[in-house]
């Protein structure tokens, strides 16, 4: 069974950091383009980062650029999103996702990803 399981969310203070993890099972994550999304209460799903497995290039939404880093550990079959300088606007449910195996281009559209984690809540508050 193909699965993504997230962890690492929680409560953080403004200016603080969190690292979200997303462990893959049933397939080899190294062969997939990965993405991170978030959805704040009452708002649409937002693509915030992507990692193209073929080129190694990474992409970030303006809202998180310079504050976030997407990465993967192929030995652990896990991907990560490091978030620094957190703001209250970062409060949301965060999701990891993978594109289909034949689609390696990065995309900010959730409809172009076919496997999703269960989501993890990140709350930034003092």
N, C-alpha and C positions, 0 to 999 in steps of 0.2 A: 504494500500500500504506500503510495506516494504521500508524503506528509511534511509540513513545515510547522515547527513548534517554537513559539517565541517565548522569550523571557527577558527580564531586565528592566521592565517598567517600574514605575512607582512615583513617589513624591520627591521632588527636588526643589531646591530654593533657586530663585532667580540668580543667574550668574554661575550656577553649578553645572555639573556634568552627569550624564548617564550614558551607559553603553547597552544598547539593545542587542540581543542575540537571537538568531533564528537557525535552529538545527534542522537539517534536512534528513529524511530517512526514505529508503526505498529507491533512491536514485543518487547519482553523483552530481553534486551541486556545481562542481567545477566546469561542467559542460553546459551550464545554463546562464543566461543573462538574468540578473537579479535586480529587484527594485524594492524600495521602501516607500510606503504611502502613509498618510495620516488623515484622520477625520475628526475634526472638532465638533462638539455638540451643535447640531443645527446647521452644519456646513457640509459642503460637498467633499467627496474624497479628493485628496490632493497628492499628486506624485511629488516626492521630495528628493529622491536620489535613485540612481541606477548605475549598475556596473556591467559593462559589455564584456562577456567572457572571452570573446575572440581577440579583441584589441587591448583589453585591460583598461580602456578608458572609463572614466567615471563622470557622472553628470549630477548637478545639484540645482534644485530650484532656488531662485533668488532669496526666498524666505529663509533658507538654511545655509546658503553658500558662505564659506569661510568659517562656519561654526560646526560643520558636520563632516564626518568621514565615513564612507562606505568601504567595507573590506570583506574578505572572505578567508577562511582558513581551510584549505582543501583537505588537510589531514584530519580535521575534525568535522568536515562536511557541514560547516557552519558559516553563516554570514553575519556581519555586525553593522550596526550604525552607532558610531560614537557621536554624541551630541554635547557640545560645550557652550558656554555662555548662554545658558538657557534663559528663555523669556517666558512670560506668562502666556504669550501667544502660541507657544509650543505645546500647550496643554491640548491633548488629543488622544485618541486611540491610534496606535501605530501598528501597521501591518507590513509584513514582508511578503514578497511574491516572486514568482519566477515566470519568465516567458516560455512559450512552447519550445521544445528542443530544436526546431528548425528556424526559429526566429531569434536572431542574436542582437538585432539593433535595439538600442535603448528606447524606451517610450515612457512618457509621463501619463499615459492613459491606462487606467485600471482595466479597461476592457481588453487590452492586449496582453494581459497576464492570465494564466490559466490555473495556477496553483497558489493558494494563499494560506498564510498562517492565521491563527485564531484571533490575533490582535492582543496588544498589551497597552494598558492605560498609562499614560505619562501625565502627571499633574505637576505644574510648576507654580509654586505658591510659597509665600513667606509666612 
